[in-house]
Amino acid sequence: MELQVARQIIDTLAQGIHPVTGEVMPEDSPYNAPPVIRALHAVARALESAGGEPSEGARPKPAPPPNAGKRWSPQEDSALETAFDAGIPLRQVAQELGRTGFAVEQRLIKLGKIEAPAGGGRFGPAAG
């Protein structure tokens, strides 16, 4: 059974409907008990995460930039320094280098172009 079909069955049960006959479950059915309904909704969400279709209002996670997590090359460092010195917006520089904005900021700190935020910034005080 595919996850999408399993999720449809779980969703139908969570609504108090018999998945095969389409009839409303009797009030005394265990499927109408609040803890069971909550459990069925939790399973439906887990199936979404496992590859089912996203729920309404859920946004797909954007793909990371192509160079995210890769080592910086000397050419990229040079291009970053040149762009920074020219006043090009960091968001644009990040996009052109295929990096996240955070990665660009961290690299500028490492290159001595900008100061690290007081208190260590995003990940707390720097270990030193």
Rosetta blueprint (number, residue, H / E / L):
1 M L
2 E L
3 L H
4 Q H
5 V H
6 A H
7 R H
8 Q H
9 I H
10 I H
11 D H
12 T H
13 L H
14 A H
15 Q L
16 G L
17 I E
18 H L
19 P L
20 V L
21 T L
22 G L
23 E L
24 V E
25 M L
26 P L
27 E L
28 D L
29 S L
30 P H
31 Y H
32 N H
33 A L
34 P H
35 P H
36 V H
37 I H
38 R H
39 A H
40 L H
41 H H
42 A H
43 V H
44 A H
45 R H
46 A H
47 L H
48 E H
49 S H
50 A L
51 G L
52 G L
53 E L
54 P L
55 S L
56 E L
57 G L
58 A L
59 R L
60 P L
61 K L
62 P L
63 A L
64 P L
65 P L
66 P L
67 N L
68 A L
69 G L
70 K L
71 R L
72 W L
73 S L
74 P H
75 Q H
76 E H
77 D H
78 S H
79 A H
80 L H
81 E H
82 T H
83 A H
84 F H
85 D H
86 A L
87 G L
88 I L
89 P L
90 L H
91 R H
92 Q H
93 V H
94 A H
95 Q H
96 E H
97 L H
98 G L
99 R L
100 T L
101 G H
102 F H
103 A H
104 V H
105 E H
106 Q H
107 R H
108 L H
109 I H
110 K H
111 L L
112 G L
113 K L
114 I L
115 E L
116 A L
117 P L
118 A H
119 G H
120 G H
121 G H
122 R H
123 F H
124 G L
125 P L
126 A L
127 A L
128 G L
